[in-house]
């Protein structure tokens, strides 16, 4: 599962005829055996037998819930389905059946707490779950909440007392009351109560966090046990600190997984930081905190005279495993936390006897006793169960830490899946090229090309090095731009570098791209370079230089050239737009460029959607009968989409090829802070825009691909520029749209490998005529062809009012060589010649090349490789029940992203040396990147975007890093 993952910098593509992949450079912690090393059932049985006090019943109930019914605990995958506490048959839930007899339903508190405020609340989660079908228990939970919040004494700062007769704070309280209050907040849809709960954690920390001495600075962050007028225990009790950290972890999990608070990033950061303080303190100086003879944490962490004991050790270790899933960007960065927890777990395993007794343990009724308890501590036994459950959940849930991902992820798309339940993924370890010893770069805003159908490789081109978090352990600094093209063998997982530096010396990003795999040709138009593009561009800092021209890469010969785009851009290179190949139009196919923007001075200028540019590929393969550069413009009349950037495009042609339909999804307008949840179709050759879907869940910076005959899968993206504002209905980072069904049943969660072939959407049929199988009757743009060249390309004549049809000329077998062009800007390249299969010339397809391989994201032969590589970012966890629509919840699109000021500049072409000279000599004026946009993203298969920036925010892992969770083989997934 990819839980609320954002993949705004993803590079996606497909590999037809080979093994199926979702390809993502990922940092994986791998997988581990879920066996904790001891008999957890024996430990649990003793916990059941020994419990006799309120808090012991509560701790045991939580332990049994996490062990036997983990999906119901707040650490489960979806503990609040639909945003609510689940309704269960409580008699069939071991934990609830166990604790139910101890819960009082006729008093103000759930059980006699022996003068404690928090201890009875430890049964509160169980009471709420039982109360979903028995209102008596829910009413009892309500009285318990009222007692804790409104009746109990308070300390001077407002912290709720643990004792009912005087304001006295105990560390134990943190495991008993706050998790209950947080859970009750969900049950009553009370976000204010959840905020109060988090506030209480901070108020307790204000009083109980110890002021360590200079000699024990490594213990800073640990809490004292008790502060109050009747009793003060300033010792740094290991079990007390474990109670605190474990309680706050449960509050954190509740906050993350309840959809009403899933994007409370500041609060989640606070809780994560407070937990980290305690873990860091316990880890600080093992010569003080740990007993070398047992490997266990000492009962009093700052006193070397104390024995090591199992209770605090087990619970603190369990917290690390929980936090490694909840906040892996903090607790899984370099493995030291997990290594520490593993060591403690190993020590616990060696101190569990054949009867399940964990010893030595602190006496929970006399924690100051220097005599270890060897018969088993009731709470300590429960802690052993909690450790086993946390370790199991961590070990059996593969995940990849977000931000800079460092290895591919493979997803099988040869069989059907539902992204809500059973999408399967595997991680692939990234290796160095055997030829050069270099590792593939970590890049964003790049592109992944499918390559020729008979080629086992996919190809990574361009991009910039992500530098959003320089503390990330997988950070890779910009590399040389000598090797801007990389191949990845999908059979052997071997990476190969290809040198096209002499003709295309830049590593571009944010350009538009497309390919025709059957011809082995890939195209990359315009874009830019920045300080993160390569070693040679570091002096640019936050400035950028736009790049003119279109790079054409021959993926059969690994050569490239650059052709001019000046005739359509007028010297204003474009960024963040889209380009798509239509291989069945023109002698060798055409490219269609859509939208995007130019930047100059202080403005971002969006390109109107009332015209598109067309490139005749035969202009570079030698088949063109024209004398121009192959670039044309077609004007579009009628209703058109609003200008936008960062959308995605896919192509679906009618069964009889009478129409070729370019689907455009999403995008946004940064100049007006508009975000689009729309699907538009530009149908060719009529050149008419048709809107077939409009919703309320915007998306931009994503990629999309045709899979399963007629489905469009989208990957990643964001819903607004200030990405932490909102949660994402695409909590698996993918969505499925049936292009035939469209508005009515278009969006769903199921990818079907056996969908029927594409038929024309009914709304398209209404606009262009014909039927579901084609037979389009609108074969001419409204107002005619914009030029004789366009008319000739589509009709074979210069008649600007002639429709596409029987007038089409028969096209010769195309030559797929990129000719040597001695007068090109780059000196030309000499490429080998290959011949594509001859075109069909039947009436239905006259003039259209016979193209059977899929475009990037397409499918052929029943086996598809969907590949994603790049920079993964998660801003918030969210798991709502369904995609928002006009009939249900509206999605707030957040705060406005401001445009960045940009200076004028000199525009180098992609394949010229003058741009390198400008960098060396410091000449020209480079563009400034946006300075205030928090989430500006890159997209593959559609529109690249600029680097995510964080302005005026701390660049810390807790605040900026994100985590990505992937499931689900039922077995753990290990790196390959």
N, C-alpha and C positions, 0 to 999 in steps of 0.2 A: 504494500500500500504506500502511496505517496500522500501522507496526511497533510492536507492544506498546503501542499507544496506549491511554491511559485517557481516556474522555470523561465524567467523572463529572458535569459541569455542562452536559451537552448538552441542547438544546431540539430536539425532533424532532416532525415532523408530516408530512402528505402533502398533495399537491395533485392532485386527481383530474381527468383530462381535459386537463392541461397538461403542459409539459415536466417531466421527472423530476429531482428534486433530492435530494441529501443536503446539507443546508444547514448550514454551520458558519462562523461568523465567524472567519476565519482570517488569520493574518499569513503571506503567501507571499513567498518571495524571488524568485518568478517562475521563469523558465527561461532558459537561455542556449544558444548554439550549442556543440556538443561539439568543434568544431574549435579546437585550441589556438593556431592561427596559424602553425604550422610543420609541415613534413613529418615526422611522428613515425616513419613507417616508415624513412625515411632515417636518422634519429637512432638508431633501434633496430638497424638493420643495422650501423652503425659500432660500437655498443656490443658487438655480437656478435663483431665482428672484432678489436677492440682488447683485450678482456679476456684477462688472462694470469696473474692472481694469485687466490688463494682468495676474498678478499672481493669481487673484481670479478666472478667467476663467480656468487657468491651474490647480489650486487646485480642483476646482469643477469637471473638466473633469476626473482627476485621481480618485476622490472620487466616481463618478458615475460608472467609469470602475470597480473599486474594488467591488462596491456594486452589480451592475447588470450584469456584464460580468467578473466575477472574474478570469475565466480561461485565459483571455487575459492579465491580469495584471501580473507583475513579481512575484507576490505572488501566482499565479495559480500553479496547479500541473505540467503542462508542457507548460510554456509560450513560449518556442522556439522549436516547433516540428521540428525534424530533424536538430536542430541547427540554425533555421532561425526564423525571425519574421513571425508570422502567416499572411496568406492572408485571409481577411474577407470582407464581404459585409458591409462596414462601415455605410451605411445608416440604417442598421438594428441594429447597436450598439448604444445604447442611448448616451453614453458619447461622441462618435465621431460625431454623428449627432448634438449633442448640441454644440460642440465647433467648428465645421467646419466653420460656418459663421464668426468667429472671427479671423481665420488664414489668414494672408496675404501671397500671393504667388508671389508678385511682388516687394519684397524689400529684404534687407539683413537680416532683422529679421522677425520673424513670427507675430509680433504685436508690436505696439508702446509701448516701455517699460518706457516711461517718464524718460529717462536717465539711466535706469537700464540695466545692461548687462544680468543678469540671468533671470529676470522676463519673457521676451519673450520666453526663452527656456523652460519654464514650459508647453508650448503647444507642445513641440517637440515630445513627445511620441505619441500624437494623430496624429500629422502630418506624422510621420513615418508609423503608422498603416493605415491611409488613403492613404498614398503614395504607399502602396503595390499594389493598383489597379489604382491609379491616380498619374502618375509620376510627375506631377506638384507639388504636395505636398511633394514628396520625395526630389525634387530639392530644395524646400523652406527649408526643414529641413537641407539639406546639406549646404546651405548658412548660416543658423543659427549656425550650428556647427563650420563652418569656422570663423564666427565672434567671437564666444566665445573663441575659441582656439587660433586664430591667430591675431585678431584685437584688442580685449579688452586689456586695460592696465593691468599691473602686479605689484604686491607688491614686496618689496625688496627680498623676498624669492621665488618668482615665482608664488605666488598664484594669480589666475585670479580675477580682481577687479569686484565688484558688480556695481560700477559706471563707466560710459563710458568716463568720462572726467578726472578722477584722480584715482590713486590706492587706493581704499577704500573697506574694507572687511565688509560684512554684514552677519550675521548668516543666514538670509533668503535665501541667495544665494544657500545654501546647499540643499534645497529642489527643487530649480528651475533648476539649470544647471547640477549638477553631475548625477542625474537620467536620464536626457536626453542624456548626453554624453555616459553614459554606454549603454543605449538602442541603440543609434546610432552605437556604437561599434559592437553590435550584428548584426545590419542591414547591416553593411559593412564588417563584419568578420574581424574586426580590434582589435586584442588583445592589441596592443600598446596603442590604445586610451582608452581602459578600464583600463589599468595600469596607464595611465595619470590621469584618473578620480579618481582612488584611491589615487594617489599621491596628487592630489588637496585637497582631504579630509584631508590628513595629513598636508599639508601646511596651510590650514585654521585653523586647530587645533593648529598649532604652534603659530599662532598670536592671535587667539581669545580665547583660553582656559585661564580662569581667574587664577590669582595668589591670592587665597583666604587667608585671615588672619588666624592667629592661632586660633582666637576665632570662626572662621567659617570653621574649617578644614573639617567638615562633608560635606561641599558644594564643596569640591575639585572635579574637573572634569567638572564643568559647564562652559559654554562659555559666554563671553561678547557679547553684541549685535553688536556694530559697532566700528571699529578702522580705522581711516583715517585722512588725513590732514584737510578735510573740516568739518567732523563730527565725534565725538567720543561719544559713549554711552556705558560706562563700566558696566552698570547694568546687572545683571543676569536675563534677561527677560525670563519668562517661555515659551512664544510662540517662541522666538528665539531659545531656546534650543530644543524645540519640532521640529521646522523646521529642525534643524541640525540632530537630531537623526532619524527622519522619512526619511529624504533624504538619509542618509547613509544606512538605512535599505533597501531602494529600490536598492541602488547600490549593497549591499551585496546579496540581492535576485537575482539580475541579474548575479552576479559573480558565485553564487552557481548553478544556473539553466541553464546557458549556458554551453553546453558540452565542449566548448573550454577552459573554465576557471573553470570548476567544481572542479578541484583538486588544485586550487590555495589556498592551506590551509594557508600559511603564510599571504596572503592578507586578506583572510576571517577572520583569527584570529585578525588581526589588526582592521578591521572594527567592529568586534564584541566587541573587547575591548574598542574602542573609544565610541561606543554606550553605553556600560555598564557604562563607566565613567559618562556620562550624567545622566543616569537613577539613578545611585548610588548617585550622587550629589543631584538630586531632591528628592530622598527618605531620604537623610542623616539625617536631623533633622527636623521632622515634626513640631516642635514648631516654627521653623523659616519659613519653606517653605510652610506650609499649613495654611489656614484660619480656625480656629476651628469652627467658626459659620456656615460655609458653607461646609466644607470638601473639598473645592477646593484648588488647588495650587494658591499661590499668584502671582499677575502679575509680581512683582519683587521678585525673590525667596529668596533673602538675605536681605529683608527689611520687618519687621513685621508691618510696617505702611500701607502696601498695602493690597487691597481687594483680596479675592479669585475670580478667574474668570474661565470661561468654556473653552476658546479657547486652551490655552496651556495645560490645564488639560486633555482635550479630546485627543489631538494629542499625548501627552506623554504616556497616557494609551494605545493608539492604538499601539504604538511602542512596548510596553511590550508584547502584544499579538502576534504581528508579530515575535518578537524575540524568543518567547517561542516555535514557530514552526521552525524558521530558526536555532536557536542555543539553543535547550532545555537543553543541557548539562550545559549551563551557566544560562539560565533564568527559568528553571523549576526544578532545583536541590532540593530546599527545600520549594518551594511554596511561598516564601516571595515576589517575584516579582509579581506573579499572584495575590496574596492577595492584594498587593498594587494597582494593576491595577483594580481589582474588586471593591475596596473601592472607587477609583476615578470614576469608571463607575457608581457606585451607586449614588455618589454625582452629577454627570452629569444628571442622570435620574431624580433626584429631582429638577433639574433646567431647565427642558424643559417643556414649557407650552403647552396648548392644541393646539396652532397654530404651534408648532414645533420650537418656538423661544428658543434658548439657551441663558440664561442670568443669572447673569451678565457676560459681556464679555469685553475685552479690546478693545478700539477703534483702529482698524488697521491703521488708518490714523493719530492717535495722541496717540501713545502708552505710552506717558508720562502723559496723563490726569488721574487725580485721580477720575474722574467721570465715573462710569461703563456705558457701552453701554447696554441698555435694549431692543433695537429693533432688535437685531440680527446682528452679525458680518458676512459678506460674507465668509471670510476664516474660521471663527469659526464654521459656519454652516457646511461647508465642512469637518471640523475636526470631527464633530459629526457623519457624514456619514462614514468617515474613521474608527472611533472607532467601529461603529456597524459592519462594514464589517470585520475588524480584529478580533473582538470578535467572530463573527459567524464562520469565517474560523478556528480559534483556537478551538472553541467548538465543531464543527462538524467534525473535522478530528482527529480521535483517533490516538495516537502515544505512543510509549514507548521509554523512554530515554535510549540510548545505554550505553554500557560498561558493568556494572554489572546489569544484569536483575534479577528481584526478584519475578516473578510470571509467571505461564504458559500462553501461548497463544494458543487458539484453532482455527483450520482451518477446515472447513467442506470439506471433500473429498468424500462424498457420491454423490455429484453432480458436474458437469463439471464447470470449470472456466478458465478464461484467466488472467494470472498474469499481463497483461498490463492494464486490464480494470476492473475486477470484482472479484478479490480474496477477500474472506470474513474472518474476524478474530475476535476473542473475547478474552479479557483478563480474567484470572482467578486469584483471589487473593490467594496468598500462605499462608497457615495456619500452625500452630504448630501441631505436633502429639498429639492427645488426650491422648495417653498412657504415653508419657514422657514430654510433654510440650516443646519439642525442635522443632525448625524450621528446615526444610530441608536446607542443606548447599547450598550456591552459589558456584558452581564448574565449572571448565573448564577441558578439556582433560579427561572427564569422559565418561560413556556410559549409554545408556538407553535401557534396555532389554524389549522386548514385553511381555514375560511371556507366560504361557500356554494359549491356545485359549479360554478356558472356564473361565479364570481368568479376573476379571474386572480391575486388577491393571497393571500398568507398573512399571518397577523397575530401579531406579537410582543407579549406582555403581561406586565407585572410584572417581577420579578427584582431582584437587587441587583448592585451593581458589584463585580467581583472585585478584591480588594486583596491577594491572597496574596503578590505580589512587586511592590513599589512601584518597583523598579528596571527593571521591564520597559518597553521603549520604547513599547509599544502601550497602556500604562496609560491608562485614562480615569477621571477622578474622577466621583463621583456627579453626575447631572444633575438638572434640575428634574423634579418628578413631575407637572407639568402635562400632559405627554404620556406617559402610561403605555401607550398603545396605538399600535403602529406597523404599517403595512402594507407588504409587499414585493411588488412586481409581478414575477411570474415570467417575464413576457415582456420587459419593458423594464429590469428591475433597478432601478426607481425606488422609493425609500422615501417613504412619506407618513405624517405624524403626525396622530393623531386625538385631540381634546380631550374626554375624559370626566371631567375634573377636578371639575366642579361637583357631580356625583353620586357619584363614586368618587375621593376626593382622595388615596388612598394608592397607592403602588406596592408591591403585596404580593409575598411570596415564600414558598416552602415550603408552599403550599396545595395542595389537590386540585383537579383540573380535568377537564373533559370538554366535548364539544360535540355538537350535532346539526347537521351542515352543511346538511341539507335545509331546516331551519327557519332557518338563519342565526344560530343562538343558541349562544353560548359561555358556560361556567359556570366560576367560580373560587370555591372554598369555603375560608373561613378563611385560614390562613397567618399571616404576621407581617411586621413592618417592623423594620429594624435601622439602625445608623449608616451602612450602605452603601446604603440604599434610595434616597436622594435628597439633594439639597442641604439640605432642611429637616430631615433626621433625623440630621445629622452629629454632633450633641451626644450621641447615644445611646452612642457608642463601641462597646464590645462587647456592649452590652445590646440586648435585643429587646423589642418590644411585640406581643402576639398580637392578631389581628384576628378579630372575630366577623362572621357574616353570609356570604352567598354573592352574589358579583357575577354579574349576568346581563348579558351584552353582546350587543346586536343588531348583528351584523356586516353587516347590510344598510343600517342607518340610522346606524351608529356612535354609538349611544346606549347608556346603561347604567343599571342600577339595582341596589340592594342589597336583598336580602330576608333576613329574620332566620333564624338557625339555632338559636336558643335552645331550641326545643322538643326538639332532639335532642342538643345539646351541653351543656345545663344550665349555660351560662355558662363552659364550658371549651373554647375554640377548639382545633381540631385542626391538626396539622402532619404532613407527611411520610407521609400516607396516600394512598389511591387513590380515584378516582371514575371511573365509566364510564357512558356512555349506552347504554341498550337501546331503540332507537327504535321497535321493533315491539311493545312492551308499553305498555298504557295509551293514552288518547286521542291524546296527542302524544308518547309515549315516556316513559321514566322514567330517573332517575339512581340509581345504586347506589353508596353510599360504603362503602369497605372499609378496615379497619385504621387505621394511623397511631398518633398519640400525642397526649397533652396534656402540658403542662409546668406545674408549680407548685412552689413552695418549692424543695427540693433534689432533686427527682426528675423523671424522664421516665416517664410512665405510659402504657404501651402499651394499646391498645384490643383487647379480645378479638375473635376471629374467629367467635364463636358467635352473633353478631348483625350485621345490616347495617342501614343506614338507606336509605330509598327516598324519592325526591322525584318527585312527579307533576308533570310539566312543564305539564300543562294548568292547574295552579293559577296560572300566570302568563300563559298564553295565552288564558284566558277560557273554556276548554271544561270546566273541572272542575264536577262536580255537587256536590262536597263544600263544606263551610263552614269547613274548617280551613286551615292554612297550606301544606298539601301535603307535609309531612314525616311519614314513618311509620317504624316499626321492625319488622323481622321477625326472630324468633328462629330459630336454626338448630340442629337436633339432630344427633346422630351424631358421627362423626370430623371434627374441624376442625383447620386449621393452627394452629401456635403463633403468638402475636402477633408482629408485625414492623412495620418501617417500610422505606421506600425500595425497594419492589418495583415491578413494573410490571404493567399490566392490558391485555388485549385481549379483544375479543368475537368469537365465531364462532357463528352460529346454524345449527341443523339445516336441511337443504334445505326441509323442510315447515314450518319455524318452530315445531315442537312443543317444542323446547327451545332456550334461548339460553344459551350456555356462555361464562362469563367466565374466561379463563385468567389466572392469577397466577403470575409467575415471580420467584424470588429474594427478596431482602430480608434484613434482619438484625434482631437484638434487641440494641441497645447496652447494655441493662441486664444482660444475661447473657453478652455477648460471643459470641453465636451467629450464624452466617452460614449462609444457606440456598441450596442448589442444588436447588431443588424446583420442579416445575410442579404447581399445584393448579388445579382447575376448580370454580367455583361454578356449578352448573347451575340455571337458572330455567325453569319456575316451581316446580320441586321444592325449591329452596333446599337442595341437598345438596352438600357438598364432596367431591370425588374427587381423590385424589393420583394423577397419571399418570406422574410422573417423580421420581426422587431420584438425585442424583449426588454428586460430591465436589469440584466446582469452583464454590464459591459466587459469587454476584454480587449487588451492590446498587448503587443510585444510577444505574441504567441506564434506558433507555427501550425500549419494544417496540411493534411495529406489525404489523398484518396486511398482507401483501403476497402477490402471486401466488396469489390465491384462498384458499389455506389454510396459508400459511407465516407464521410469526412471526419477524420480524427484530429482534434486540436490538442496541442501540447503546450502547457505552461501559460504564461502571460500574467497580467495584472488587471485589476478593475478600476484603479485610479492612480494618479501620479503620486499621491501620498499613501503608499501601499499599506502602511500599518493601520490606516483608518478602518478598513473594512475586512470582512472575512470572505472567503472564497467558496462558492458553492462547488467548484471543481476541486474538492479536497483531495482527489487523487491526481490532480494536475492534467487530467485528460477529460475530454468530452467527445461524444459521438453524435454526428448529425447525418441523417439519411437525406441525401440530396434529392431523391425522388419524392419522398414524402413531404419535405419542406416544412411549412408552417404548422400543420396539424400534429403530426407525429414525428417531427424531425429530430429534436434533441432527445437523447436517451443515454443510458449507461452501458448498453450491451453492444460490443463489437461482434458482428456475425461474420464468420469466415465463409458462410454459404448464402449470403444475400443474393437475391436474383440480380441479373444485370441491370445496369442503369437504364432507366427510362426518363424521358424528359418530364420535369416537374410541371404540374398542371398550370401553374401560374405563368411559366415560360411559354407553354403551349398557347395560352390566351394571348400572349404578346406577339409571338412569331408565327402562329398558325400551325397547322398539322395536327399531330396526335402524339401520344406517349412514346411512340417508336420513331418519331421524327416527322418526315414529310413537311418540313417547315415551308411556309409560303412567303414569309417576309424575308426576302433574299437580297435586299438592298437597303442601305441606311436611309432613314428619313432625310430627305434633302440631297440624296445621292452621295457618290464618292467624292471626297474632298479634293482629289487631284486625279489627273490622268494616270499618274504612277500607281496610286492606290487602286484605281479601277483596273489597270492592267494586271496588277498583282492578284486581284480576286477574280477577274472575269476573263483575262487574256485579251482584252480590248482596251482602247482608250476612251470608251464611251462611259461617261460619268453617271449615266442613268441606267446602265445595263445591269440587270440582276445577275447574281451567281446562278449558273445553271448549265444548260446545254451549250452555251457559248464558250465554256471553258476549253482551253486548248489542252491537248495531251502533253504531258510533261515527260521529258526523257529521264532515263535512270540517273539519279543524282550522283554527282561527284562529291564525296565527303572530304576531300583534301582542302585544307586551308592553303591557298596558293602562296607562294613566295611573293611578297609585295615589296619590291625594291625601293619604292618611293613612300613606304609607310613611315610613320613617325619613329618606329622602332627598328627600321632596317629590314623588317620582314623576317619570316622564319620559313624554313623548308621542311615540309611535313610529308610523311608517306601517304600514299593514296589507298583508300579502301572504298569499296562500293557497297551501298546499301541494297536490300532487296528491291526489285523493280516494283513500281507502283501499279496498283490496279487502275484500270481505266474504264470501269463500268460506268453506266449512266449516273449511278448514285454517287460515285466517287471520282468522277472525272476531274483531273487537276489536283487531286488530293493524294499525297504520298501515303502508301500503305505502311502504317506505323502500328506495330502490335505491342511493343514494349510499353510499360507504364512510365508515366512521368514520376518525378520524386513524390513519394507518397502513394503512388498508384499500385496496382496489383496485376499480376499476370501469372498464369500457370498454377494458380492456387496457393503459391508460397510467396509471402511478402516479407521483406525485411524493413521494419520501421526503425530508423536509427536516429538517436538523439545524442548530441555531444555538446557539453558546454558548462555553463555557469548557472548553478541552481541556487535559488534564493527562496526561503520561506519567510513570510512576514508574520503570519498568524495561523494558529491551528483552528480549524473550523470543520464541523461535520453536520451541516443542515440536512434535512430529509430530502429536499428536492431543489431543483433550479428555481429561483425566484421568477415569477411571471407577473403579468399585469393583474392577475387575480389574487396573487398572494403578496408576500413581503416585497416592499420596494427596497432597492439597494442604494444606500447613500453613497454618492460618488466622491465625497471627501472634499478636501481643500484645493484651492486653485494652485496649479503649477505655473510659475512665472516664466516668461521667456528670458533667454539670456542675451545679454548684449554681445554683439559680435562685430569685430572690426572688418574693414575691407581687406582683401588679400589677393595675392597672385595665385592663380589656379594651375598647378602642374597637372599634366596628364598622367594616367596610371603607368604608362610605359615609357616615360621620358626621364632623362637624367636631370632636367632642370629643377625638379622638386628636391632632389638630393642636394643639389648645389645650394638651393635656398636654405636648406637645413644646416648645411655646413657653414655657410657664410652669414647666416642670420638675416638674409634679405627677405623682403616681403612682409606682409602682415598676416598672421595666422588667426584663425577663428578662435573665439573663446567658447568653451563648452558651456552648456546651461549650468548655472550655479545654484539654483534653488529647487531643482526637481529632485525629489527623493528617490523616485523609481522610474527611470527611463531605460527602456529595456531593448534587448536584441531579440530578433525573431528569425527563425529559419523557415524557408519555404515561402516567405512573404516579405516582411519588412524589418531590417535591422534598426537598432536604436542606439542612442548614446549611453555611455556608461552610467550605471547607478551611482549617484553621489549622495553623500550625507553631509549637509552643510549645517554648521552650528550644532552638531550632535557629537557625543563622545564616540570615538571609533573603537569601541570595545567589543569583545566577543559577545558579552551578555546582551548588548544593545543591538548590534548589527548582524551578528551571525544568525544563521537559521538552521533548522534541521529538517531532514527529509527522511521519512520512514517508508520503507518498501516492504510489501508482502506480496505474494504469499505462496510459496510452496509450503506445504504443511511441515516440511523439514527445513532446518536452517540452510541458508544460502551462503556458500563460501566463495571468496574470490577465486576466479579461475586462473 
